[in-house]
Amino acid sequence: MTAIGFRVKSGRAVGVAVSGSIASPEPIARVLVELSDPAVPETRQPFHDGFGTAQEDPRVIERLTAIVERCAQRSIAAMLEDARLQSCRQAGLVVGSLIDPDRVGNPHIRAHAMEGRLFRTALEEALRAHRVACTTIVEKTLPAAAVRRLNRTDAEIRRTVAAFGRALGSPWRIDEKAAATAAWMALP
């Protein structure tokens, strides 16, 4: 069994794939999934119209959202062509927040919430189109959720994830660690 975890960011997602089981996970790959188009810089923050200003033109938002969705579909299709990842049927997505953007009063903060939702849902839809089931975890709840799901102490989890990093090489930062933890949690 192979599972992949992602730390979803604006315009991209860092992914780490593991195989095996919860009892004996093995790291197999690190990937970067582009969720925006480098040729269209506005797709990195499609709900912004310049620094600190929310985009309010629905036609612009619709066009940029469609590009993000296409980028996610292309990136996931290309990722799953990797022979090591073709058996992947489970994914864990680590996100900053699940807040409903409509409940955010400040237009600039609402734009960030809308982008978070867009990149998360574009990635989820792309994965589901390839029959990969998704579970979403808010980053600040990840350590406690991992302890419960993996039935290990936080220290044991950190040591195992650090070993994943040694096996996969640098860089091995907080995003890779979160993605690796989510992937491990997604294993049977």
C-alpha positions in Angstrom: 0.0 0.0 0.0 1.2 3.5 -0.9 -0.1 6.7 0.6 0.9 10.3 0.0 0.7 13.3 2.3 0.7 17.0 1.2 1.3 20.3 2.9 -0.8 22.6 0.8 0.5 26.1 0.3 -0.4 29.0 -2.0 0.2 27.8 -5.5 1.9 24.5 -4.6 1.9 21.5 -2.4 4.9 19.6 -1.0 4.2 15.9 -1.0 5.9 12.9 0.6 4.9 9.3 -0.2 5.3 6.3 2.0 4.5 2.6 1.6 3.9 -0.3 3.9 1.7 0.0 7.0 1.3 2.1 10.0 3.5 -0.4 11.9 6.3 -0.3 9.4 6.2 2.7 7.1 8.9 3.2 4.4 9.5 6.6 2.7 9.5 6.3 -1.1 9.4 9.7 -2.7 9.2 13.5 -2.2 7.3 15.5 -4.8 6.4 19.1 -5.5 2.9 19.6 -7.0 2.3 22.8 -8.9 -1.1 24.2 -8.2 -0.5 27.5 -10.1 0.9 28.4 -13.5 4.4 30.1 -13.4 3.5 31.8 -16.7 0.5 33.4 -15.0 1.9 34.8 -11.7 -1.6 35.9 -10.5 -2.6 32.2 -10.2 -0.4 32.0 -7.1 -2.8 34.4 -5.3 -5.9 34.5 -7.5 -8.1 36.3 -4.9 -5.6 39.2 -4.5 -5.3 42.2 -6.7 -2.0 43.6 -5.6 -0.4 43.6 -2.2 -3.1 43.7 0.6 -6.0 44.2 -1.8 -8.7 41.6 -2.6 -9.6 40.8 -6.2 -13.2 41.7 -6.8 -13.7 41.0 -10.5 -15.6 37.7 -10.8 -14.4 37.2 -14.4 -10.8 37.4 -13.3 -11.4 35.1 -10.4 -13.2 32.6 -12.6 -10.3 32.6 -15.2 -7.6 32.2 -12.5 -9.5 29.5 -10.7 -9.9 27.5 -13.9 -6.2 27.7 -14.5 -5.5 26.5 -10.9 -7.8 23.6 -11.4 -6.1 22.6 -14.7 -2.7 22.9 -13.1 -3.7 20.6 -10.2 -5.2 18.0 -12.6 -2.0 18.1 -14.8 0.4 17.9 -11.8 -1.4 15.0 -10.1 -1.7 13.1 -13.4 2.0 13.5 -14.0 2.9 12.6 -10.4 0.8 9.4 -10.6 2.7 8.3 -13.7 5.7 7.6 -11.5 5.8 3.8 -11.0 6.4 4.2 -7.3 3.2 6.2 -6.9 0.8 4.3 -9.2 -0.6 2.2 -6.4 -1.4 5.3 -4.2 -5.0 5.2 -3.1 -4.9 7.3 0.1 -3.8 10.9 0.7 -3.6 13.2 3.7 -3.7 16.9 3.1 -2.3 19.2 5.8 -3.7 22.7 5.5 -3.4 25.9 7.5 -7.1 26.4 8.1 -10.6 25.1 7.2 -12.3 28.4 8.0 -15.3 29.4 5.9 -14.2 32.4 3.9 -17.7 33.8 4.1 -17.3 34.2 7.9 -14.2 36.4 7.6 -15.0 40.1 7.7 -11.6 41.5 6.6 -11.4 41.4 2.8 -7.7 40.8 2.7 -7.9 37.9 5.2 -11.0 36.6 3.4 -8.9 36.5 0.2 -6.3 34.3 1.9 -9.1 32.0 3.2 -10.5 31.7 -0.3 -7.1 30.8 -1.7 -6.6 28.2 1.0 -9.9 26.7 0.1 -9.2 26.9 -3.6 -5.8 25.2 -3.5 -7.1 22.5 -1.1 -10.2 21.7 -3.1 -8.3 21.7 -6.5 -5.8 19.2 -5.1 -8.6 17.1 -3.6 -10.6 17.0 -6.8 -7.5 16.1 -8.9 -6.6 13.3 -6.5 -10.2 12.0 -6.4 -10.3 12.0 -10.2 -7.5 9.4 -10.0 -9.4 7.4 -7.3 -7.2 8.6 -4.4 -9.2 9.2 -1.3 -8.4 12.3 0.8 -8.4 13.2 4.4 -7.8 16.8 5.4 -6.0 17.8 8.7 -5.4 21.3 10.0 -1.7 21.8 10.7 -2.0 22.8 14.3 -4.0 19.7 15.1 -1.6 17.3 13.3 0.6 16.3 16.2 -2.3 15.3 18.5 -4.1 13.5 15.6 -0.9 11.7 14.7 -0.4 10.4 18.2 -4.0 9.1 18.2 -3.9 7.6 14.7 -0.4 6.1 14.9 -0.6 5.0 18.5 2.9 6.3 19.2 4.3 9.1 21.3 5.1 12.5 19.7 8.8 11.8 20.2 8.6 8.4 18.4 6.7 10.1 15.5 9.3 12.8 15.2 12.2 10.3 15.2 10.5 8.2 12.5 9.7 11.3 10.4 13.3 12.5 10.8 14.5 9.1 9.5 12.2 9.5 6.5 14.1 12.8 5.8 17.5 11.1 6.0 16.3 8.5 3.6 14.8 11.0 1.1 17.5 13.7 1.5 17.4 17.5 1.8 15.4 19.7 2.0 13.6 18.3 5.0 11.7 21.2 6.5 8.4 21.6 8.4 6.4 21.2 5.2 8.0 17.9 4.3 7.7 16.7 7.9 3.9 17.5 7.9 3.4 15.8 4.6 5.3 12.7 5.7 3.2 12.5 8.9 0.0 12.9 6.9 1.1 10.1 4.5 2.0 7.8 7.4 -1.4 8.5 9.0 -3.1 7.5 5.6 -1.5 4.1 5.6 -3.7 1.1 6.6 
